[in-house]
Amino acid sequence: MTDLRLGGSFCGFFDAEQYATLRSGLIKYFRWNRAADAENLADETICRVLRRIAGGAGIHTELGKYCLGVAANVLRETWKWPKQEDLEPDRAGPRPLRPGALNPVEQAIYLKECLGALPPADRELLAEYHLEDRAALAGRLGTTPNGLRLRVFRISRKLDQFVGRS
């Protein structure tokens, strides 16, 4: 952690006892949320808060509540992507490209692979939904327009899961 102490206090904002209390509370928060490295995450949270204070950011609430908000953001960041070291050796490797990073030909191939993972009925429904009149399609399928929208949403979620895996 970066040392931001000034004359026995931390940025002139709180003393060592308050620091210890705050740090132990953050460690409990991260452990309660099953974070892998609660101590380092607590240190990172305090470091970010101290950097913001030193940078002149105003805190309009109690320090503990402010730190808890920063801690929630730090925790969310740990959930985004697993680190390369945490992956099994057979799963380690370059992260997959996002569809936007591909050229048009690669995008078409990628789209075909993603749609190929869906059952034929879902592919057909997705195509009809985007190409035909939705009210007529809902009537033909014997559902309401909202029911149709919900079915298409669920199919889209399946596609999103496939994109996340590949």
Summary of the structure (lengths in Angstrom):
residues: 166
radius of gyration: 24.6
end to end distance: 36.0
largest distance: 75.8
contacts: 372
relative contact order: 0.07
helix: 67%
strand: 4%
